[in-house]
Structure formats: structure tokens, C-alpha cells
């Protein structure tokens, strides 16, 4: 076995989100979220019913799940808070029982020596706020800040806070493709949604710090956008795709401006925002969370309904059950690109993982998932390589701790390192969980 590849104090974690695992969405005084309503009969996502009504039953089984986290040697756990569980109407009245659930979870983690990493918004907006315009409404940013202050003040044991998870997905899936709530297909709304999410981060970061938080960041999903060929039109298409997904959020957050390609992408739908908004958005980042799964190859397509680019598959590289290319070198590329473009911000890989075809019921000999094991092995080596080249990476969290409700894919895609039998709620660690436990125990020395 070689030398450790990761330093002492490096945070090893697994990630989840509230709506995907908790279940009991209306229990103990909670209000409905937009995802709860979206997946109910009559909702635009009714085909996903029952949605997260049960999910992994984590709301009742959190002690069992905490024991799993501890048994695998993880030193951190990333989870999100359900806004509508804490504030049933999204603002104003606080539900004490909702806050108490997260207090118990945080206290349990701390007693086990596991550092909580908490995300305040992971896509589940209170339905009451959706009724008032959701993220199209500028007021939602202020309501988010009030909620953030309430939660941070109630959970002083949390050291690492993230305001938002993947605002690009909220914008693209919710307002362009309609696969997520509110189910709109209106490109004219998208710049306002993205901008208000960034304003929510800015106001939320201020509120977190006013409530006592000392380490505040945001989580951005990044996908390297490569041209499929060296034709100038494909190179330009990849540049637009990169601006739309990656730089559209990072540039305002760190540089205080939008990418220059945005008017080209949106045309007449691109608005002018007040200059003061960018001062608000550009709050100091104590850390930046990165979610990385894959890259995309892009070609110019003048017939594409938005942006005039189209992603095409690599002809030979393997792909996951999500039809995402397995491309670990893109993680090294991304970590180094973040340092070059945005400076020496501490980085956490907050999500990295893959869906592969696992059985619905765990066999007696356990779940063997060699493709997932190899995915983690190659991507952890990619992180180590980026660190060797100067990237300031402080931690790595696997997505996901549990098989769970995978949003628009329902329960058909399994990302977990722990198998969940949805009929019985039995948890069974997969081979990938045992592999990660060995990586943690050896600080990466076991990686080939």
C-alpha cells in the first residue's frame, strides 16, 4: 500500500437532501413544498407520485442512518433543511417541531464526532411562496434570508453552511424544460430566476453571518463544456454552453458581473439588472462547494430551441444510468479551473457519484457495484491530482449516502452507496460503501 494521498483533517462525507430522503413531508406541522405538490395527483409531476411522501423514511429512521454514517468512518455529513418544515408558509411563523428535528440530527452528529455540513435550500421551496411567484418574485430572496437567519441561529453546532444547492438546476429544469417545479417552459423567466437565486444567496449569506455563522458558501454544479470538434462554430457553441451553465452563477458570485455571452444566449429576453444587485450578490465566500458528475461535448445547432448548441455523446467512453459520460479527468480540470479563474477559495467536492443498475432487493451476499467502485476510485484520484497541482480542496462527499427519490426520475435511478429496499426500508451497504470506508481509513493510500 502506498502513501496517503489526502491530508490529516480532510473531510470525508456523504451527501443527501431533505426531500429526497426524509419522507413525512407534512408531519408535525410542516407545510407542503413545491415538490410535494408537484408530485401529487393533479400536479404537473403527478406521474412521479407518491414522490417523497415516504422516500427513505429518514425523518423517522435518522438514528439508524447516523449509525451507518459512523460505521463507515465518515467525518462529515452533508444534508439539507426543508424550508417548509421550518416555516410552513415560507415566512413568518416558525414551526418548533421542524427545527427540533434538525437540532436532534445535528446533536447526534456532533456526539458521534461527525461534522455537519448544512445546505439551506436544496430545491424544495415552500408551496406558499411558489403561489406568490416563487423565484420569479424578487421578494423571495428576502424571505430566504429570514429563513436562513432562523435556521442558523437554531443550529449553532453547524460549522459549514451553504446557502443554495445548484441554482442552475432550479432555473433550467424548472423554467426551461419544466421537469421540476414549477413546471414552466418560459425562457424569458429564466434570467430573473437565476438572478433572484443569486440575490437570495447574497442576502442569505449576510443573514447567516448575522446569526453567527463563520463559514458560509454556496454549492454550484459544474460540467466542463468541450467542443465536439475544432470547428469555430462548435468552439463557440461550447463557450455559450459554459457561460449558460457554469459562469452564469460563478462570475456574478466572485467577479460581480454576468458573462459577456448572456445577451447573445437570451437575445431580447436578457434584462438589465440594477448595479447594486451585483454588490449584494458578491458576498465573500468562505468556501465554494462543487458538484461534479460528468462533462458534455457540444456542437453548434442552429435548430436547437435555446442557445443554438446541442450536447452529443462521446463515441467510446462509458456512460452511467443517467446517460452521463464517465470522465474523471474533468474533475481535475474543473478544480484547477476554479482556482485559476476565481482565486484561492477553499473548495469542497460536495457531490460526486454515479447511478448504475442495482437490484431492487439486496441479495444475501450483498450488493456488488464494481462500476460505482471504479467511478469513485478514478474520481478520487482526480481530486488527489488536482490537489497535487495546487487546488485547495478541503473535503469530498459522495453522492449519495442512500438510494433515494431522484427527482424527475423518481425511484428508477440508484446513486446510493447504501442500498435501500423501498418496500421494507432495509438498508444494506454496497461494495462501494466498503471501498470508501477503506479509502477513509487509509487517507487514500489504498487507491490504485
Number of C-alpha atoms within 10 A of each C-alpha: 9 10 11 16 20 22 11 8 10 16 22 24 29 27 22 25 25 24 29 27 24 23 20 19 23 15 13 13 17 23 24 23 27 23 24 25 20 23 24 18 13 10 18 18 25 15 15 19 16 16 25 27 20 19 26 28 18 21 19 13 12 18 15 11 17 17 13 18 23 16 11 18 18 21 22 24 25 24 20 25 22 29 29 28 29 27 23 24 20 25 20 11 10 20 18 14 15 22 20 14 17 21 18 14 17 22 16 17 23 15 10 14 13 22 22 23 20 23 25 25 24 24 25 23 24 27 23 18 21 18 10 12 13 21 25 20 14 17 16 23 23 19 17 25 23 18 24 29 21 18 22 22 17 15 20 13 16 21 16 18 27 27 26 23 23 20 24 21 17 23 26 22 18 21 25 20 14 18 20 24 28 25 17 19 16 13 17 16 17 24 21 21 23 21 25 24 27 27 28 26 29 27 23 28 30 19 22 26 17 13 18 14 21 14 16 23 25 26 24 24 20 24 19 21 23 20 24 20 14 11 12 12 15 21 19 18 27 26 18 25 29 21 21 19 21 19 22 23 25 24 17 22 25 19 15 18 19 18 19 12 17 19 14 12 17 17 12 9 16 17 13 9 11 8 10 8 17 21 16 19 26 21 21 14 17 16 21 20 24 25 23 23 24 23 22 22 21 25 24 23 16 12 10 10 9 13 19 16 24 21 19 12 16 14 6 7 10 13 17 19 14 13 12 18 19 19 19 21 17 21 29 21 15 20 26 21 15 18 16 11 12 14 12 13 19 17 22 22 25 27 24 23 22 26 23 19 14 18 13 14 16 18 10 7 6 13 19 16 16 14 16 24 20 13 19 22 20 19 22 23 19 20 26 18 19 21 18 12 12 13 24 17 22 17 21 24 25 25 25 23 25 24 27 29 27 19 20 17 12 20 18 16 20 26 25 27 29 25 26 23 17 17 8 9 15 13 18 20 20 21 18 23 24 17 21 26 18 17 22 22 15 17 20 22 16 18 19 9
